[in-house]
């Protein structure tokens, strides 16, 4: 049991540190992704490398950021679970987008699983935010992130 507790503490500390990095550098990584898409559309080989590195970095930040300690005293266990679930779902969607843009197999499965997961999480997050406006774990930035990723994954899955 002691080893499991130590591992949980390590993952929690790592998640908390990566969550702060995510808050600081998310926009920067998204701009690199946009640059990578532009370069890839222009058939410049550097674009695919930028896409792989930036999507992978953002995926890791979202995944481990989901394990960060939620300091919100107003959040119950279910709300904390939804926060973790949405972070993991965002990372699955990002991998699906990367796979789709790189024409790798299994992209539609990742997009579908991530989209369905976020379709379950987003209404729950909105309902809890309306019921408890003092919740800090569901701020506008997280709701916007989830909505944008859900929109992009839906477009890539159903249109492209």
Number of C-alpha atoms within 10 A of each C-alpha: 6 7 8 9 10 11 12 13 12 12 17 18 17 17 22 19 16 21 22 14 13 19 12 11 13 17 11 12 19 15 12 18 22 16 16 24 19 14 18 19 12 10 11 13 12 13 20 21 14 20 24 17 16 21 24 16 16 20 22 18 25 25 23 22 27 27 24 20 17 15 10 13 10 12 18 9 8 10 20 19 15 20 24 22 18 26 24 24 29 26 25 24 30 25 22 28 22 23 19 20 16 14 10 11 11 12 22 19 14 23 31 19 15 26 25 15 19 25 16 14 21 21 12 16 22 15 11 16 19 11 10 13 12 15 16 15 21 23 14 12 11 16 17 13 13 22 15 12 21 23 13 15 24 18 12 18 19 10 7 8
